Amino acid sequence: MDYLTSLVDGLVITLVITIAAYATSIVIALPAGLVSKSALLRALITVYVELFRGTSAVVQLFWIFYVLPILGIRIDPIPAAIVAIGLNIGAYSVETIRAAAATVPRGQREAAQSLGLSRYQLTLLVTLPQVIRKIIPMQTNLLIDTLKLSSIVSLITIQDLTFSANTLSQTTGSFWLPYAIAMLFYWLVTLIFSAAGRRVEVFLKVP
């Protein structure tokens, strides 16, 4: 019973980090992906996207957890993990949002402007609803990627599902069972996320 409890406790931490990191990625990616006018902002966003897509997620995590304290910025393990994974997934999410925003017909934007809508109203009322409908399948995949990427947090001694499975294997001498259960848990959560994504697609009538 204690054996399974340890893995369930690790699963709870994994889910907390996954959901919080994914929410962080959306908070970053939505405004970044919808920026279209400011050349400076677009350049900064491009640097962010290329940096976090082009470097190792593990190195990013180590930078936030180990290097920032040298600069006087100390972050506890779980918040550091959430920030690192959120920034990493956010970089990929920006591209999906940019691509979806580019498919909004120009005529719709021109019609909205002719009605006197401001740039903010145009984005909020015309572009954003269409973008959300288009990105649901891709965002479901990114949510699943966030779950799988969360396993790197065990490297900074967060007792997530992977850390718990590794600890149990070392203390009991049994490797196959802890990792088999951990794999099953990851798979079941992935199935739940996929099913939830399909339900959202049906609800929003995603084509």
Backbone bond lengths (Angstrom), bond angles and torsions (degrees), N, CA, C in turn:
res aa  C-N    CA-C-N  psi(-1)  N-CA   C-N-CA  omega(-1)  CA-C   N-CA-C  phi
1 M - - - 1.471 - - 1.524 110.61 -
2 D 1.361 117.45 -45.34 1.452 121.22 177.53 1.521 110.83 -60.94
3 Y 1.335 114.64 -33.10 1.461 122.01 179.76 1.528 109.74 -59.54
4 L 1.334 115.81 -51.45 1.455 121.05 -178.79 1.526 111.23 -70.54
5 T 1.329 116.74 -36.19 1.470 120.61 179.63 1.513 111.16 -59.55
6 S 1.330 116.68 -41.20 1.457 120.66 179.71 1.530 111.19 -61.47
7 L 1.328 116.44 -41.09 1.461 120.36 179.58 1.525 111.54 -70.72
8 V 1.318 117.11 -37.55 1.467 120.47 177.92 1.528 109.96 -65.91
9 D 1.330 116.57 -41.40 1.467 119.81 176.79 1.530 110.23 -60.64
10 G 1.324 116.07 -41.37 1.462 119.85 176.83 1.518 111.93 -63.76
11 L 1.335 116.20 -37.94 1.470 120.43 178.30 1.524 110.68 -63.16
12 V 1.323 117.03 -40.64 1.471 120.68 179.65 1.530 110.15 -60.57
13 I 1.332 116.84 -44.63 1.468 120.40 178.96 1.527 110.36 -64.15
14 T 1.332 116.46 -40.53 1.465 120.76 177.16 1.524 110.96 -59.56
15 L 1.329 117.28 -43.96 1.467 120.96 -179.19 1.523 111.48 -66.91
16 V 1.330 116.39 -40.36 1.472 119.76 178.68 1.525 110.04 -60.82
17 I 1.330 116.57 -47.36 1.465 120.69 -179.42 1.530 110.45 -65.52
18 T 1.321 116.65 -42.47 1.467 120.48 -179.62 1.522 111.54 -60.11
19 I 1.311 117.03 -50.81 1.466 120.78 -176.70 1.526 111.21 -66.91
20 A 1.335 116.29 -43.00 1.466 119.70 -179.98 1.532 111.01 -66.12
21 A 1.328 117.40 -41.47 1.467 120.85 -179.94 1.521 110.74 -67.53
22 Y 1.333 116.58 -39.72 1.469 119.13 178.71 1.527 110.50 -65.62
23 A 1.338 116.96 -42.10 1.468 120.34 177.30 1.528 110.20 -60.77
24 T 1.333 116.47 -40.47 1.471 120.92 176.92 1.523 111.01 -60.98
25 S 1.322 116.21 -41.72 1.471 120.06 -179.72 1.526 111.30 -62.87
26 I 1.326 117.02 -37.69 1.464 120.57 179.51 1.528 110.68 -68.97
27 V 1.325 116.19 -42.62 1.470 121.07 178.63 1.532 110.21 -59.15
28 I 1.316 116.86 -36.59 1.465 121.29 178.68 1.522 111.07 -76.59
29 A 1.337 116.39 -45.89 1.466 120.99 -168.18 1.522 114.41 -76.35
30 L 1.331 117.85 -35.46 1.462 118.91 -176.75 1.529 112.22 -60.53
31 P 1.331 119.25 -56.23 1.470 117.35 178.27 1.522 112.59 -64.78
32 A 1.342 117.00 -38.13 1.469 119.95 -178.66 1.522 111.11 -65.18
33 G 1.332 116.61 -39.94 1.457 120.11 -178.21 1.510 114.11 -73.84
34 L 1.332 117.19 -20.83 1.460 120.87 -177.63 1.526 113.00 -97.35
35 V 1.337 117.29 -5.69 1.466 119.93 177.30 1.529 109.56 -65.71
36 S 1.328 116.94 130.13 1.464 118.93 -178.07 1.524 113.97 -135.15
37 K 1.333 118.49 -21.97 1.463 120.39 -171.88 1.527 113.96 -96.27
38 S 1.306 117.49 -42.09 1.463 120.05 -173.40 1.529 111.30 -79.99
39 A 1.325 116.04 116.22 1.466 120.63 179.73 1.523 111.11 -64.95
40 L 1.337 116.99 -37.74 1.463 120.60 -179.87 1.518 110.61 -65.19
41 L 1.331 117.15 -45.93 1.468 120.44 179.12 1.520 110.90 -63.00
42 R 1.325 116.86 -41.12 1.463 119.57 179.28 1.522 110.77 -62.56
43 A 1.333 116.09 -38.47 1.471 119.84 179.16 1.528 110.84 -66.43
44 L 1.330 117.02 -43.01 1.461 120.72 179.29 1.527 111.08 -64.60
45 I 1.322 116.45 -40.14 1.463 120.79 179.05 1.524 110.27 -65.94
46 T 1.329 116.50 -39.10 1.467 120.13 178.25 1.524 110.90 -62.89
47 V 1.332 116.76 -42.06 1.470 120.41 177.41 1.525 110.20 -61.20
48 Y 1.334 116.20 -45.43 1.476 120.36 178.82 1.529 110.95 -59.64
49 V 1.327 116.71 -48.26 1.465 120.34 -177.91 1.523 111.01 -61.59
50 E 1.327 116.73 -47.63 1.465 119.87 -177.89 1.527 111.71 -66.13
51 L 1.336 116.41 -36.66 1.467 119.96 -179.92 1.519 111.40 -65.25
52 F 1.338 116.74 -47.87 1.459 119.48 -174.80 1.531 112.96 -81.59
53 R 1.318 117.87 -21.11 1.465 119.70 173.94 1.525 110.95 -84.36
54 G 1.328 116.17 -23.74 1.459 119.61 -173.22 1.507 115.19 -100.04
55 T 1.346 117.42 2.36 1.461 119.79 178.69 1.531 109.81 -126.59
56 S 1.315 115.10 163.92 1.462 121.37 -176.51 1.525 111.65 -68.73
57 A 1.327 116.47 135.77 1.466 120.99 176.92 1.527 110.87 -63.31
58 V 1.324 116.51 -33.04 1.469 120.27 178.27 1.522 110.23 -65.55
59 V 1.331 117.21 -43.88 1.460 120.99 178.54 1.528 110.15 -63.52
60 Q 1.330 116.75 -39.58 1.469 120.63 177.32 1.529 110.78 -60.72
61 L 1.323 115.87 -43.70 1.463 120.54 178.41 1.526 111.04 -62.98
62 F 1.326 116.86 -44.00 1.469 120.85 179.60 1.529 111.20 -64.77
63 W 1.320 117.09 -37.19 1.457 120.41 177.74 1.528 110.27 -60.67
64 I 1.326 115.58 -47.74 1.465 119.22 -176.61 1.525 111.11 -68.67
65 F 1.327 117.28 -38.21 1.467 120.16 -174.92 1.520 113.31 -87.20
66 Y 1.343 117.39 -36.94 1.466 119.76 -174.54 1.531 113.82 -104.58
67 V 1.333 117.76 -35.69 1.463 120.29 -174.05 1.524 112.07 -85.71
68 L 1.326 117.97 -42.80 1.467 119.89 -178.45 1.535 113.11 -57.40
69 P 1.350 119.35 -37.64 1.470 117.97 176.49 1.532 113.25 -58.63
70 I 1.339 117.17 -30.10 1.470 120.17 176.66 1.528 109.97 -63.90
71 L 1.340 115.33 -30.32 1.461 121.24 -179.96 1.523 111.89 -90.34
72 G 1.343 115.98 5.90 1.456 120.04 177.99 1.510 114.83 91.97
73 I 1.336 117.36 8.59 1.466 121.25 -179.95 1.528 107.64 -112.83
74 R 1.298 117.35 101.72 1.465 121.51 -177.05 1.522 109.91 -103.98
75 I 1.322 116.38 126.50 1.462 121.95 -179.56 1.523 108.77 -124.23
76 D 1.311 117.90 133.91 1.461 121.91 178.04 1.529 110.33 -63.12
77 P 1.344 117.67 159.60 1.466 120.33 -173.13 1.529 115.45 -55.24
78 I 1.333 118.18 -51.09 1.466 119.06 -175.81 1.532 111.88 -67.08
79 P 1.345 120.04 -46.97 1.472 118.29 174.53 1.533 112.94 -58.93
80 A 1.335 116.85 -37.32 1.468 119.97 178.38 1.520 110.64 -62.71
81 A 1.331 116.09 -41.57 1.462 120.58 178.79 1.522 110.80 -64.56
82 I 1.319 116.73 -42.58 1.466 121.29 -179.87 1.525 110.77 -62.55
83 V 1.335 116.23 -45.25 1.465 120.54 179.68 1.528 110.75 -63.85
84 A 1.323 117.29 -47.00 1.469 121.08 -177.10 1.521 111.48 -62.31
85 I 1.319 116.73 -48.64 1.467 119.59 -178.43 1.523 110.42 -70.39
86 G 1.339 116.94 -38.06 1.460 119.81 177.97 1.521 111.97 -61.37
87 L 1.328 117.38 -42.61 1.464 120.90 177.83 1.522 111.20 -65.31
88 N 1.330 116.75 -39.93 1.463 120.46 -179.73 1.525 111.19 -65.25
89 I 1.316 117.18 -51.78 1.467 120.64 -179.38 1.523 110.81 -67.35
90 G 1.341 116.34 -34.57 1.456 120.08 178.16 1.516 112.58 -59.34
91 A 1.330 117.12 -35.95 1.460 120.64 179.49 1.524 111.38 -62.38
92 Y 1.320 116.96 -38.02 1.466 120.61 176.69 1.528 110.87 -74.30
93 S 1.320 115.98 -35.81 1.458 120.55 -178.53 1.524 111.80 -66.55
94 V 1.330 116.83 -35.22 1.467 120.54 178.29 1.524 110.39 -55.33
95 E 1.317 116.52 -42.62 1.456 120.33 -177.63 1.522 111.95 -66.59
96 T 1.321 118.04 -38.00 1.466 119.73 178.40 1.525 110.61 -66.89
97 I 1.322 116.91 -37.02 1.463 120.60 -179.97 1.522 110.73 -71.38
98 R 1.319 116.96 -41.08 1.464 120.77 176.40 1.526 110.69 -58.68
99 A 1.338 115.54 -45.82 1.462 119.71 -178.49 1.525 110.97 -63.51
100 A 1.331 116.86 -41.50 1.465 120.29 179.94 1.525 111.15 -66.92
101 A 1.350 117.10 -40.51 1.463 120.90 179.88 1.528 111.23 -64.43
102 A 1.327 116.17 -32.89 1.466 120.08 -179.11 1.521 112.54 -68.24
103 T 1.332 117.27 -19.86 1.468 120.34 -178.68 1.522 112.95 -86.50
104 V 1.338 117.58 -8.39 1.466 119.65 177.66 1.526 108.05 -67.63
105 P 1.335 118.27 123.59 1.470 120.92 -176.18 1.521 112.47 -56.38
106 R 1.311 115.51 137.19 1.466 121.21 -179.89 1.530 110.45 -60.86
107 G 1.327 115.26 -34.19 1.466 119.59 -178.91 1.521 112.70 -60.44
108 Q 1.335 115.95 -34.49 1.467 118.95 178.41 1.527 110.97 -66.19
109 R 1.321 115.79 -40.62 1.459 118.96 179.43 1.528 111.23 -66.52
110 E 1.333 114.98 -40.84 1.461 118.44 179.35 1.519 111.28 -65.68
111 A 1.340 116.35 -38.17 1.465 119.80 178.60 1.529 110.77 -65.21
112 A 1.339 115.94 -40.68 1.463 119.73 179.17 1.523 111.09 -64.71
113 Q 1.331 116.08 -39.64 1.462 119.71 179.03 1.523 111.49 -66.83
114 S 1.346 116.34 -35.80 1.462 119.91 179.00 1.523 111.82 -67.70
115 L 1.351 115.99 -22.72 1.463 120.47 176.84 1.530 112.12 -84.57
116 G 1.320 115.71 -0.64 1.460 119.87 176.62 1.508 115.23 90.75
117 L 1.339 117.88 13.78 1.461 120.11 178.79 1.520 110.03 -72.42
118 S 1.324 115.49 139.34 1.457 120.48 175.88 1.524 109.83 -74.27
119 R 1.341 116.51 169.68 1.467 120.30 178.69 1.533 110.76 -60.12
120 Y 1.333 115.79 -39.27 1.468 120.27 178.56 1.524 110.55 -64.85
121 Q 1.328 117.07 -45.26 1.472 120.62 179.45 1.520 111.02 -65.27
122 L 1.312 117.04 -38.29 1.463 121.48 178.06 1.524 110.61 -60.41
123 T 1.342 115.57 -45.67 1.466 119.59 179.61 1.520 111.25 -65.56
124 L 1.342 115.86 -44.92 1.458 120.50 -174.45 1.527 112.82 -71.97
125 L 1.312 117.59 -39.32 1.461 121.11 -171.32 1.527 114.38 -98.58
126 V 1.322 116.97 -24.64 1.468 119.96 -176.22 1.525 112.23 -110.62
127 T 1.337 115.75 -53.90 1.468 119.37 -174.42 1.522 112.75 -75.57
128 L 1.330 117.29 -50.08 1.456 121.37 -172.92 1.529 113.88 -58.69
129 P 1.343 120.03 -47.36 1.480 118.89 -179.99 1.529 112.94 -58.28
130 Q 1.336 116.31 -38.63 1.463 119.18 179.98 1.529 111.15 -72.13
131 V 1.319 115.99 -37.44 1.464 120.13 178.28 1.521 110.71 -62.30
132 I 1.329 116.54 -44.73 1.465 120.46 -178.39 1.520 110.94 -59.60
133 R 1.329 117.05 -44.08 1.468 120.15 179.82 1.527 111.35 -62.86
134 K 1.320 117.22 -37.64 1.460 120.72 -175.23 1.526 113.16 -76.26
135 I 1.349 116.61 -29.24 1.476 118.53 -172.52 1.528 113.74 -92.38
136 I 1.340 118.45 -4.76 1.470 119.79 -175.92 1.529 112.68 -53.68
137 P 1.354 120.03 -50.75 1.481 118.26 -179.85 1.526 112.70 -59.26
138 M 1.333 117.15 -42.36 1.468 120.48 -179.52 1.528 111.26 -68.68
139 Q 1.337 116.31 -36.45 1.458 118.95 179.28 1.523 111.72 -70.12
140 T 1.318 117.17 -31.94 1.466 119.90 174.63 1.529 109.77 -61.22
141 N 1.325 116.27 -43.28 1.470 120.09 177.38 1.521 111.32 -63.47
142 L 1.331 116.91 -39.00 1.461 119.89 179.66 1.527 111.39 -69.02
143 L 1.321 117.04 -33.53 1.470 120.07 175.26 1.527 110.21 -62.89
144 I 1.321 116.15 -42.74 1.463 120.53 177.59 1.536 110.37 -66.00
145 D 1.328 116.53 -39.52 1.466 119.93 176.15 1.532 110.95 -61.65
146 T 1.342 115.83 -37.39 1.468 120.06 178.25 1.521 110.49 -62.38
147 L 1.330 115.67 -43.17 1.467 120.35 177.70 1.523 110.80 -58.06
148 K 1.313 116.86 -48.74 1.463 120.30 -177.31 1.531 111.57 -68.82
149 L 1.328 116.50 -36.97 1.457 120.12 179.31 1.522 111.81 -68.31
150 S 1.332 116.41 -24.77 1.469 119.93 -177.92 1.525 112.79 -61.23
151 S 1.324 117.48 -17.70 1.465 119.92 -179.40 1.522 112.36 -64.08
152 I 1.349 117.88 -18.70 1.468 119.25 -179.30 1.528 111.65 -70.77
153 V 1.330 117.56 -16.07 1.469 119.01 -177.49 1.521 111.66 -67.06
154 S 1.318 117.18 -17.94 1.466 119.74 176.80 1.530 110.81 -63.27
155 L 1.342 116.50 -20.36 1.472 120.55 -179.74 1.519 112.26 -70.95
156 I 1.340 117.45 -18.70 1.466 119.77 175.44 1.533 109.28 -111.36
157 T 1.325 114.79 30.86 1.478 125.53 171.85 1.527 114.40 63.10
158 I 1.318 118.02 25.04 1.463 120.27 170.38 1.522 107.63 -77.69
159 Q 1.315 117.29 131.62 1.461 121.35 -173.27 1.525 111.18 -84.53
160 D 1.320 114.43 64.11 1.463 120.25 177.94 1.524 109.37 -82.44
161 L 1.323 116.28 -168.69 1.461 120.10 -177.02 1.529 111.71 -63.04
162 T 1.311 117.61 -44.04 1.465 120.76 -179.97 1.528 111.06 -64.83
163 F 1.327 116.89 -43.63 1.466 121.30 178.60 1.529 110.31 -61.07
164 S 1.335 116.39 -43.18 1.467 120.59 -179.03 1.521 111.37 -64.40
165 A 1.335 116.37 -42.09 1.462 120.04 178.99 1.528 110.63 -64.14
166 N 1.324 116.99 -41.25 1.463 120.76 179.93 1.527 111.04 -66.30
167 T 1.346 116.27 -41.83 1.466 120.10 179.07 1.518 111.17 -62.68
168 L 1.327 116.42 -44.73 1.472 120.28 179.61 1.524 111.45 -63.38
169 S 1.318 116.38 -39.72 1.467 118.95 -179.57 1.523 111.22 -65.05
170 Q 1.341 115.67 -35.87 1.456 119.52 -179.81 1.528 112.06 -73.33
171 T 1.326 116.82 -37.27 1.466 119.94 -175.87 1.522 112.46 -82.42
172 T 1.316 117.79 -29.30 1.469 120.59 -177.36 1.522 112.50 -98.29
173 G 1.331 116.81 -18.11 1.464 119.86 -177.19 1.509 112.62 79.53
174 S 1.336 117.29 1.60 1.467 121.81 178.24 1.526 108.50 -105.41
175 F 1.322 116.11 115.46 1.463 119.50 -177.27 1.525 112.90 -93.82
176 W 1.314 117.15 -36.34 1.455 118.78 -171.01 1.516 112.58 -69.78
177 L 1.343 118.04 -39.77 1.468 119.88 -174.52 1.529 112.89 -69.74
178 P 1.353 120.03 -49.40 1.467 118.77 178.77 1.527 112.86 -58.47
179 Y 1.338 115.71 -42.89 1.465 118.42 -178.38 1.526 111.42 -73.71
180 A 1.332 117.46 -30.04 1.460 120.15 176.46 1.529 110.47 -66.49
181 I 1.328 116.25 -42.46 1.467 120.05 178.54 1.525 110.35 -67.28
182 A 1.338 116.32 -41.85 1.465 119.86 178.42 1.524 110.74 -61.41
183 M 1.325 116.78 -43.18 1.457 120.35 178.00 1.525 111.11 -62.14
184 L 1.321 116.45 -40.32 1.468 121.02 178.16 1.522 110.48 -62.58
185 F 1.319 117.14 -43.57 1.472 120.87 179.56 1.527 110.86 -62.25
186 Y 1.335 116.76 -46.39 1.463 119.82 177.93 1.533 110.74 -58.77
187 W 1.305 116.00 -43.83 1.467 121.13 -178.08 1.526 111.12 -64.40
188 L 1.327 116.64 -43.67 1.464 120.09 -179.44 1.533 111.07 -63.99
189 V 1.320 116.56 -41.77 1.469 119.35 178.85 1.524 110.03 -65.48
190 T 1.321 116.98 -38.82 1.467 120.76 176.68 1.528 111.04 -60.19
191 L 1.323 116.61 -42.59 1.461 120.45 177.65 1.527 111.12 -62.21
192 I 1.326 116.34 -40.73 1.469 120.54 179.06 1.529 110.36 -64.43
193 F 1.325 117.04 -45.10 1.464 120.83 178.91 1.530 110.61 -61.62
194 S 1.333 116.79 -42.29 1.458 120.56 -179.78 1.531 111.00 -63.76
195 A 1.332 115.81 -43.36 1.468 119.96 179.52 1.522 110.53 -64.64
196 A 1.330 116.62 -41.16 1.469 120.27 178.75 1.524 110.75 -63.12
197 G 1.339 115.87 -41.17 1.461 119.83 178.22 1.522 111.72 -61.50
198 R 1.335 117.21 -41.18 1.465 120.05 178.58 1.525 111.20 -65.69
199 R 1.325 116.78 -37.59 1.466 119.85 178.15 1.522 111.00 -63.63
200 V 1.326 116.03 -40.99 1.467 120.13 178.03 1.525 110.28 -64.79
201 E 1.336 116.51 -40.41 1.462 120.00 177.77 1.526 110.96 -60.01
202 V 1.319 117.29 -43.86 1.463 121.39 179.05 1.528 110.65 -64.47
203 F 1.344 115.58 -43.58 1.469 120.61 -178.83 1.522 111.10 -62.16
204 L 1.341 116.78 -41.48 1.458 120.73 -178.52 1.527 112.60 -88.51
205 K 1.342 116.26 -0.46 1.463 122.44 179.69 1.516 110.78 56.56
206 V 1.337 114.14 50.38 1.468 119.40 178.25 1.519 109.16 -68.58
207 P 1.344 118.18 127.37 1.473 120.38 -178.72 1.513 112.27 -66.35
